[in-house]
Amino acid sequence: MKEFDPYDEKVVFAELSTLIDGMDCKLTGEQQQMQEGVIYAKDKQAIQSSSTNKRICFADRILNGGILQKDGSFLSEDRQFIYNLDTSGAGILHIISVCKKTSFTLVNFSQQNNDFGIHLCEKPYKELGFVYCNTFSLHPYIKAFKEIAPYIAKRIYKSKYFTKVIITDYQSRYPNALGPFFEPKSFEKACGNISLNPQYLYLLNVSMIESMKHFTKDNALVKELYIFATNPTPPDKFRADLVLKMMKNLNHNITRGMAEQAINQVVFHSFALGEDVEFLQSLSKDSGGKYYRVDSVLAFKKALLSHLDNGRMPDPKELGDDATIVPSKTEKMYDDNPPRNTSRH
């Protein structure tokens, strides 16, 4: 992970320029390392399509598909590729790099099979980030998140809708953004591999920034961060206030006061674990998100799954063994901030 000061607003906003200002071809020159199981397409090349597990890399990017546009083409969520699909049944998919002005063709492409992991979807849904701080007190909740990953996937990946997900992981002192994931199987596998390091870290701001670096302005996807956290130890009100101010300014810079830009702002949904976390409460309120305080693993599972399902409570079988455990004290689950705009959930 590149080192930067996560509390310097100017530096952070430079890191998040794609979210604030949109895609810029000058900033998309990152070279892909050669990988196994990846086909590297060249300009003007024609490739026989296949529904194998192999992926396609073109113009230094792994191709993931795109969202249907008014002109009948599909635009990638990072706005770097245009996909033109022959609708006559010939299965010809023409792929164009917006920045490099190069193109290649897939022959006998199956949209239904999502050949090469290319998802061409009729409607946009969301790009999401799940972030947390790696503290001992959070480990039971991260374990719970891993357990309900298949049921989270069922709620966020919808037929014909384009969804993109990032997950925080800690392999060392700093968080690592896993993904993005465009379909449920890879998302579930990544959740299963999240590590629970025996460390006491509070780097929530860094996690949020790492996730939002994958968001792109004007791609029609609703942008949401799901934050799982406790209060830092020792308390650090100064940095909490800095984060709150920075994220408020972030959304202001994204929308610039224009109502038509509202879809581009980031909505923060917060889950305070075991005690209220004041700055998360304010963060969610300011962004139009929801804030939950949960006092047990069971309450956490219920809150997250019901939130992702428009308020419908999950089936008991989705809650695992926790649903059969009788709590020693009254179960509590708070929702302190109803959404300003329910259409965003």
C-alpha positions in Angstrom: 0.0 0.0 0.0 1.3 3.4 -0.9 2.2 5.5 2.1 0.3 8.8 2.6 -1.0 11.0 5.4 -4.6 9.9 5.9 -5.4 13.1 7.8 -4.1 15.6 5.3 -7.2 16.6 3.3 -5.3 17.8 0.3 -3.3 14.5 0.0 -6.4 12.4 0.6 -8.5 14.2 -2.0 -5.7 13.7 -4.5 -5.9 10.0 -3.8 -9.6 10.2 -4.4 -9.6 12.3 -7.5 -11.4 9.6 -9.6 -14.3 9.8 -7.1 -14.3 13.6 -6.8 -13.6 14.6 -10.4 -14.2 11.5 -12.5 -12.0 9.3 -14.6 -8.9 10.9 -16.0 -6.8 9.1 -18.7 -3.7 10.8 -17.4 -4.0 8.9 -14.1 -4.8 5.4 -15.6 -1.3 4.3 -16.6 -0.7 1.6 -14.0 0.9 -1.5 -15.5 -0.6 -4.9 -14.9 1.8 -7.6 -13.8 1.6 -10.8 -15.8 -0.7 -13.4 -14.1 -1.6 -17.0 -14.7 -5.1 -17.6 -16.0 -5.2 -14.3 -17.8 -5.3 -13.8 -21.5 -3.6 -10.5 -22.7 -5.5 -9.1 -25.6 -3.8 -7.0 -28.2 -5.1 -4.1 -30.4 -7.1 -5.4 -33.4 -7.0 -9.0 -32.1 -10.0 -11.4 -32.4 -10.3 -13.9 -29.6 -12.6 -17.0 -29.5 -14.8 -16.5 -26.4 -15.1 -19.0 -23.6 -16.9 -19.5 -20.3 -13.7 -20.8 -18.6 -12.3 -19.3 -15.4 -9.8 -17.3 -17.4 -9.9 -13.5 -17.5 -9.1 -11.0 -20.2 -6.6 -8.1 -19.7 -6.6 -5.3 -22.2 -4.9 -1.9 -22.0 -3.5 -2.8 -18.7 -6.8 -3.6 -17.1 -8.7 -6.8 -16.2 -12.1 -6.5 -17.9 -15.1 -6.9 -15.7 -17.9 -5.7 -18.0 -20.2 -2.7 -17.8 -23.6 -1.0 -17.6 -26.1 -0.5 -20.5 -26.1 3.0 -21.9 -28.8 4.9 -23.8 -27.0 4.3 -27.1 -27.1 0.5 -26.6 -23.4 0.1 -25.6 -22.1 -0.9 -22.2 -19.7 1.3 -20.2 -17.4 -0.1 -17.6 -17.9 1.1 -14.1 -14.4 2.8 -14.2 -15.5 4.5 -17.5 -12.4 3.2 -19.2 -14.0 0.6 -21.6 -16.9 0.6 -24.0 -18.4 -2.8 -24.9 -20.5 -3.0 -28.2 -22.4 -6.3 -28.4 -23.8 -7.5 -31.7 -27.5 -8.2 -30.8 -28.2 -10.2 -34.0 -27.1 -13.4 -32.3 -23.6 -13.5 -33.7 -22.1 -13.1 -30.3 -19.5 -10.5 -31.5 -18.4 -8.3 -28.6 -16.2 -5.3 -29.6 -14.2 -3.8 -26.7 -12.7 -0.3 -26.9 -10.2 1.3 -24.6 -11.4 4.9 -24.0 -8.0 6.2 -23.1 -5.7 4.3 -25.4 -8.1 4.3 -28.4 -7.4 0.7 -29.1 -9.8 -2.2 -29.5 -10.2 -6.0 -29.9 -13.1 -8.4 -30.5 -14.5 -11.5 -28.7 -16.1 -14.0 -31.0 -19.1 -16.1 -29.9 -19.4 -14.2 -26.7 -22.2 -15.4 -24.3 -23.7 -12.6 -22.3 -25.7 -15.1 -20.3 -22.6 -17.1 -19.3 -20.5 -13.9 -18.5 -17.7 -15.3 -20.5 -14.2 -14.4 -19.1 -15.9 -12.8 -16.1 -17.3 -10.0 -18.3 -20.7 -8.9 -16.9 -22.8 -6.8 -19.2 -25.7 -5.6 -17.1 -28.9 -3.8 -18.0 -29.1 -1.7 -14.8 -26.7 -0.1 -12.3 -26.9 -1.0 -8.6 -24.1 0.0 -6.2 -20.4 0.1 -5.6 -19.9 -0.9 -1.9 -17.0 -1.0 0.5 -17.0 -3.0 3.8 -14.4 -1.5 6.2 -13.4 -2.0 9.8 -10.6 -1.4 12.2 -8.6 -4.5 13.2 -9.0 -4.6 17.0 -9.5 -7.5 19.3 -12.9 -6.4 20.3 -14.0 -6.5 16.7 -12.8 -10.0 15.9 -16.1 -11.7 16.9 -18.0 -9.4 14.6 -15.6 -9.9 11.7 -16.0 -13.7 12.2 -19.8 -13.1 12.1 -19.4 -11.1 8.9 -17.5 -14.0 7.3 -20.2 -16.4 8.4 -23.0 -14.5 6.8 -21.1 -13.6 3.6 -23.3 -15.9 1.4 -26.4 -14.1 2.7 -24.8 -10.7 2.2 -24.0 -11.7 -1.4 -27.6 -12.8 -2.0 -28.8 -9.3 -1.1 -26.2 -7.2 -3.0 -25.8 -9.2 -6.2 -29.0 -9.0 -8.2 -29.9 -10.4 -11.6 -29.3 -7.9 -14.5 -27.9 -5.3 -12.0 -24.2 -4.3 -11.9 -22.7 -4.4 -8.4 -19.1 -3.8 -7.4 -17.7 -4.6 -3.9 -14.5 -3.9 -2.0 -13.6 -5.5 1.3 -11.0 -4.5 3.9 -8.4 -7.0 5.0 -5.4 -6.7 7.3 -2.4 -8.9 6.4 0.0 -6.6 8.1 -0.1 -3.3 10.0 -2.1 -1.6 7.2 -5.4 -2.5 5.6 -5.5 -4.0 2.2 -8.4 -3.5 -0.2 -9.6 -6.9 -1.5 -11.4 -6.9 -4.9 -13.2 -5.4 -6.5 -15.7 -8.3 -6.8 -18.4 -8.3 -9.4 -20.2 -11.6 -8.6 -21.0 -13.5 -5.5 -18.5 -16.5 -5.6 -15.4 -14.4 -5.6 -16.9 -12.1 -2.9 -17.7 -15.1 -0.7 -14.3 -16.6 -1.2 -12.6 -13.4 -0.2 -14.7 -13.0 2.9 -13.6 -16.5 3.9 -10.0 -15.5 3.6 -10.2 -12.4 5.8 -7.5 -12.6 8.4 -7.9 -11.9 12.1 -4.4 -10.7 13.0 -3.5 -10.8 16.7 -2.9 -7.0 16.7 -4.6 -4.0 18.2 -4.9 -1.5 15.3 -7.2 1.5 14.7 -6.7 2.6 11.1 -10.3 3.1 10.1 -9.7 6.3 8.1 -7.0 4.5 6.0 -9.5 1.6 5.3 -12.2 4.1 4.2 -9.8 5.8 1.8 -8.4 2.6 0.4 -12.0 1.4 -0.4 -13.1 4.7 -1.9 -10.1 4.8 -4.2 -12.0 2.2 -6.2 -15.1 4.4 -6.7 -15.6 6.4 -9.9 -17.8 9.5 -10.4 -20.6 9.5 -12.9 -20.9 5.7 -13.3 -24.5 5.6 -12.2 -23.7 3.4 -9.2 -24.9 4.3 -5.7 -21.8 4.6 -3.5 -21.9 3.2 0.0 -19.4 2.4 2.8 -20.4 0.0 5.5 -18.3 0.7 8.6 -17.8 -1.6 11.6 -16.1 0.0 14.5 -15.7 0.6 18.2 -14.3 3.6 20.0 -10.5 3.9 19.6 -8.4 3.2 22.7 -7.2 5.6 23.9 -9.9 8.0 22.7 -8.8 10.4 20.0 -11.4 13.1 19.5 -9.0 15.3 17.5 -8.5 12.7 14.8 -12.2 11.7 14.9 -13.2 15.3 14.3 -10.6 15.5 11.4 -12.2 12.4 9.8 -15.7 13.8 10.2 -14.8 17.1 8.7 -12.8 15.5 5.8 -15.6 13.2 4.8 -18.2 16.0 4.9 -15.9 18.1 2.7 -15.4 15.1 0.4 -19.1 14.8 -0.3 -19.3 18.6 -0.7 -16.5 18.5 -3.3 -18.2 15.6 -5.1 -21.6 17.3 -5.5 -20.5 21.0 -5.5 -24.0 21.8 -4.3 -25.7 20.4 -7.4 -28.7 18.1 -6.8 -28.0 16.1 -10.0 -24.7 15.0 -8.5 -26.2 13.5 -5.4 -25.8 10.0 -6.6 -22.1 10.4 -6.7 -21.7 11.2 -3.0 -20.7 8.5 -0.6 -23.3 7.3 2.0 -21.8 6.0 5.2 -23.7 3.2 7.0 -22.2 2.6 10.5 -22.4 -0.3 12.9 -21.1 0.7 16.4 -20.2 -2.4 18.2 -20.9 -2.6 21.9 -21.1 1.1 22.6 -22.1 4.3 20.8 -19.4 5.8 18.6 -20.1 9.5 18.4 -18.2 10.4 15.2 -19.7 7.5 13.3 -23.2 8.7 14.4 -22.4 12.1 12.9 -20.7 10.6 9.8 -23.8 8.6 8.9 -26.2 11.5 9.7 -24.3 14.0 7.5 -24.2 11.6 4.5 -27.8 10.4 4.7 -26.8 7.0 5.9 -27.9 4.8 8.8 -26.3 4.3 12.2 -26.8 1.2 14.2 -25.5 0.3 17.7 -25.4 -3.4 18.2 -24.6 -5.1 21.5 -24.1 -8.7 20.4 -23.0 -10.7 17.4 -26.7 -11.8 16.8 -27.8 -8.1 16.8 -25.0 -7.3 14.3 -26.0 -10.0 11.9 -29.7 -9.0 12.1 -28.9 -5.3 11.6 -26.6 -5.8 8.6 -28.8 -8.3 6.8 -32.0 -6.5 7.4 -30.4 -3.2 6.2 -29.3 -4.8 3.0 -32.8 -6.2 2.5 -34.8 -2.9 2.8 -35.6 -3.6 6.5 -36.8 -7.1 6.2 -35.6 -9.3 9.0 -33.5 -12.3 7.9 -34.6 -15.9 8.1 -33.3 -17.5 11.4 -31.3 -20.1 9.4 -29.2 -17.2 8.0 -28.2 -16.2 11.5 -26.5 -19.6 12.3 -25.9 -20.8 15.8 -26.2 -17.3 17.3 -29.9 -17.4 16.6 -30.4 -20.4 19.0 -28.4 -18.8 21.8 -30.5 -17.1 24.5 -28.8 -13.9 25.4 -28.1 -13.4 29.1 -29.5 -9.9 29.0 -32.1 -8.1 26.9 -31.2 -7.9 23.2 -30.6 -4.4 22.0 -30.3 -3.1 18.5 -30.5 0.6 17.9 -31.2 2.5 14.6 -30.5 6.1 15.6 -30.7 7.6 12.1 -33.5 6.8 9.7 -32.4 7.2 6.0 -33.1 10.6 4.4 -33.7 8.9 1.1 -35.0 5.4 1.3 -34.6 4.9 -2.5 -30.8 4.7 -1.9 -31.1 1.4 0.0 
